[in-house]
């Protein structure tokens, strides 16, 4: 049995981590994640919004479009996938799913 020393543990924790929004969940076990951040322009010193798309591996197909997820850098899984979904930070809000009856329901009763 191989034991991991304390010196090797921090190196694994040094992986890249990003939080972003799932743009697409059409492919099996693959998510397209949009990551945005603010950066200063080197010459004009203006704050610029930057964004990148990452292809992330989602083994259990748990995340869906609109979810906020955390991704982590990993070994190459395919031609484009070098990231994996670590966890779902926040589920997407779907209109009409808040537990409150929709506004069209009372109108149907009045028409009948």
GIWOBEL-V510484 format. One record per residue. RES is the residue in three letters. PSI is psi in whole degrees, 0 to 359 (none if undefined). BURIAL is + if it has 24 or more other C-alpha atoms within 12 Angstrom, else -. D_LAST is the distance of its C-alpha to the last C-alpha in whole Angstrom. Layout:
[[RES & PSI & BURIAL & D_LAST] [RES & PSI & BURIAL & D_LAST]]
This chain:
[[UNK & 130 & - & 73] [UNK & 133 & - & 73] [UNK & 146 & - & 72] [UNK & 127 & - & 71] [UNK & 165 & - & 73] [UNK & 335 & - & 71] [UNK & 330 & - & 73] [UNK & 336 & - & 71] [UNK & 313 & - & 67] [UNK & 329 & - & 67] [UNK & 325 & - & 67] [UNK & 329 & - & 64] [UNK & 351 & - & 62] [UNK & 10 & - & 63] [UNK & 157 & - & 61] [UNK & 135 & - & 59] [UNK & 135 & - & 55] [UNK & 157 & + & 52] [UNK & 131 & + & 49] [UNK & 182 & + & 46] [UNK & 136 & + & 43] [UNK & 121 & + & 42] [UNK & 322 & + & 41] [UNK & 139 & + & 41] [UNK & 28 & + & 41] [UNK & 328 & - & 40] [UNK & 153 & - & 44] [UNK & 125 & - & 45] [UNK & 16 & + & 46] [UNK & 135 & + & 47] [UNK & 141 & + & 45] [UNK & 119 & + & 46] [UNK & 129 & + & 46] [UNK & 124 & + & 47] [UNK & 128 & + & 49] [UNK & 146 & - & 49] [UNK & 163 & - & 52] [UNK & 141 & - & 54] [UNK & 154 & - & 58] [UNK & 134 & - & 60] [UNK & 134 & - & 62] [UNK & 324 & - & 66] [UNK & 312 & - & 67] [UNK & 353 & - & 64] [UNK & 29 & - & 63] [UNK & 146 & - & 60] [UNK & 126 & - & 57] [UNK & 135 & - & 55] [UNK & 125 & - & 52] [UNK & 151 & - & 53] [UNK & 148 & - & 51] [UNK & 150 & - & 52] [UNK & 134 & + & 50] [UNK & 141 & + & 51] [UNK & 120 & + & 50] [UNK & 146 & + & 50] [UNK & 128 & + & 50] [UNK & 96 & + & 47] [UNK & 320 & - & 48] [UNK & 7 & - & 45] [UNK & 43 & - & 43] [UNK & 327 & + & 41] [UNK & 153 & + & 40] [UNK & 172 & + & 38] [UNK & 132 & + & 37] [UNK & 347 & - & 37] [UNK & 147 & + & 39] [UNK & 121 & + & 42] [UNK & 159 & + & 45] [UNK & 130 & + & 49] [UNK & 155 & + & 51] [UNK & 142 & + & 55] [UNK & 142 & + & 57] [UNK & 183 & - & 59] [UNK & 159 & - & 61] [UNK & 124 & - & 60] [UNK & 325 & - & 57] [UNK & 193 & - & 57] [UNK & 320 & - & 58] [UNK & 339 & - & 55] [UNK & 115 & + & 54] [UNK & 15 & + & 57] [UNK & 158 & + & 54] [UNK & 150 & + & 52] [UNK & 122 & + & 49] [UNK & 311 & + & 50] [UNK & 161 & + & 47] [UNK & 116 & + & 43] [UNK & 316 & - & 44] [UNK & 132 & - & 40] [UNK & 153 & - & 37] [UNK & 143 & - & 35] [UNK & 122 & - & 32] [UNK & 125 & - & 29] [UNK & 137 & - & 26] [UNK & 2 & - & 23] [UNK & 21 & - & 25] [UNK & 3 & - & 26] [UNK & 348 & - & 24] [UNK & 140 & - & 22] [UNK & 145 & - & 18] [UNK & 159 & - & 17] [UNK & 337 & - & 16] [UNK & 342 & - & 13] [UNK & 313 & - & 11] [UNK & 326 & - & 10] [UNK & 326 & - & 9] [UNK & 324 & - & 7] [UNK & 322 & - & 5] [UNK & 326 & - & 5] [UNK & 335 & - & 4] [UNK & none & - & 0]]
